[in-house]
Amino acid sequence: MAQARSWQRPWHDHLPHHPSTISRSAAHHEPTALPTPLTPDSLADLQTMVRELHATSSPWIPSGLGTRMHWGAALQPSPLISLRQCNTVLDHAIDDLTISVQAGLSLTDLQAVLAEQNQWLPIDWPWGSSHQPTTAGTVGGLVARGLTGGLRHRHLGVRDQIIGIGLIRSDGVEAHAGGRVVKNVAGYDLMRLLCGSWGSLALISELTLRVQPIRPARALLNLKGDLDALEAWRAEVVASTLTLELLNWQQDPIQGLGIQAGIASVSDAAVTDQLNRLESLAESHRLKAERHPWDGPLPPPAARPTDAGDQGSQQWLLRISLPPSQAQALFSSRETQALRDWHWLLAAGAGCGDAWSDQASTRAQVQALRRRVEALGGRLSVLIQPASQPPEETLPAWTDAPSRPLIEAVKRQFDPRLQLSRGRLPGVAKPVTIA
């Protein structure tokens, strides 16, 4: 392991000392600059690094390209272990529509590899992605965050695309679950457990994903009109036999509120037929409908923020999940109306999505919105908030989930020394950490 020795000394000499006393973390604090990530060249080197960290009970943070480390609850400063060098396509079973990759592969590169075979992974670009190769982050980071968008209407979420997973535990032991075939039921479903864990349980090292052929014919339909009529149209479409590719609520300060529907199929005739049915339904609800081209297969740039992932450019980014039928009540609420110059993008069939603004809304306004979302049966996570706020004004990234005791029990089972991503445990407002 001569290569491994080259990185042992620099990071090991600067590890902070953490006594074994367990205490509650302090109140939420401002984001702290994280160190330059450590980038082992192989999974074997990575395991060696993790074992040494485990031997001293030292904290560390799983990382991909590091494009969204500032999202969510503030992390305690710790070494970042990046998988950016572990970015190989392990196997592409083209006829079986599956692909196995190392988790450090960027989502952009994955889609490019699949596109060569006229295939794609039906997952929305993460919020803030642009056409630059690194802004979408890695496949492992996408799974760790577990966030989905409008494509969930037809293709479900990212966890539903995973059929196999490899991980590195906090003690450096490698584990696998699932397999490389679609029909696989062996073992516990670790894929769903790690999806959305935000690096708090293990480092995702490999993934096997189901992919789909790219459908050549597609189009978009934008609808405007009264909120009640939009909701009536949405409910009727969701209950119909129409097979929409995506269905999104969209609102911005210039265009106002509307719904965007995306249709994809194997022929132009099939797309036209669905557009005609959607327009006929829109006319019955007195809505204005406009057709637009769609180069696809991913949602067009106009349907998502572009180059907005820069930590310094955004004041607020919120993740919202609520029953789809409650989106109308949310948009008409006084809490939403009080947020001027905000953008909204919610999956109309799934009730999940984002709200963001580069304007300085107050903590009280966002807290009021959180209470409204929870009253409607949903959850609100604060992914980005103004860094200039004093610590006492910082909102928790997420509130305690009803299943908090179970979440903490799973955390201790996977990471008994609480080494991983200290300060960040989804569903726990103030996680237990090492003092």
Stockholm file with secondary structure:
# STOCKHOLM 1.0

chainA/1-435         MAQARSWQRPWHDHLPHHPSTISRSAAHHEPTALPTPLTPDSLADLQTMVRELHATSSPWIPSGLGTRMHWGAALQPSPLISLRQCNTVLDHAIDDLTISVQAGLSLTDLQAVLAEQNQWLPIDWPWGSSHQPTTAGTVGGLVARGLTGGLRHRHLGVRDQIIGIGLIRSDGVEAHAGGRVVKNVAGYDLMRLLCGSWGSLALISELTLRVQPIRPARALLNLKGDLDALEAWRAEVVASTLTLELLNWQQDPIQGLGIQAGIASVSDAAVTDQLNRLESLAESHRLKAERHPWDGPLPPPAARPTDAGDQGSQQWLLRISLPPSQAQALFSSRETQALRDWHWLLAAGAGCGDAWSDQASTRAQVQALRRRVEALGGRLSVLIQPASQPPEETLPAWTDAPSRPLIEAVKRQFDPRLQLSRGRLPGVAKPVTIA
#=GR chainA/1-435 SS CHHHHHHHHHHHTTCCCCCSCEEECCSCCCCCCCCCCBCCSSHHHHHHHHHHHHHTTCCBEEESSCTTTTSSSCCCSCCEEECTTCCCEEEEETTTTEEEEETTSBHHHHHHHHHTTTEECCCCCCTTCCSSTTTTCBHHHHHHHTCCCTTHHHHCCGGGGEEEEEEECTTSCEEEEECSSSSCCCSCCHHHHHTTCTTSSCEEEEEEEECEECCSEEEEEEEESCHHHHHHHHHHHHTSSCCCSEEEEEEETTTEEEEEEEEEESSHHHHHHHHHHHHHHHHHTTCEEEEECCCCSSCCGGGSCSSCCCTTTCSEEEEEECCGGGHHHHHHSHHHHTCTTCEEEEETTTCEEEEEESSCCCHHHHHHHHHHHHHTTCEEEEEECCTTSCGGGCCCSSCCCTTHHHHHHHHHHHCTTCCBTTTCCTTCSSCEEEC
#=GC SS_cons         CHHHHHHHHHHHTTCCCCCSCEEECCSCCCCCCCCCCBCCSSHHHHHHHHHHHHHTTCCBEEESSCTTTTSSSCCCSCCEEECTTCCCEEEEETTTTEEEEETTSBHHHHHHHHHTTTEECCCCCCTTCCSSTTTTCBHHHHHHHTCCCTTHHHHCCGGGGEEEEEEECTTSCEEEEECSSSSCCCSCCHHHHHTTCTTSSCEEEEEEEECEECCSEEEEEEEESCHHHHHHHHHHHHTSSCCCSEEEEEEETTTEEEEEEEEEESSHHHHHHHHHHHHHHHHHTTCEEEEECCCCSSCCGGGSCSSCCCTTTCSEEEEEECCGGGHHHHHHSHHHHTCTTCEEEEETTTCEEEEEESSCCCHHHHHHHHHHHHHTTCEEEEEECCTTSCGGGCCCSSCCCTTHHHHHHHHHHHCTTCCBTTTCCTTCSSCEEEC
//
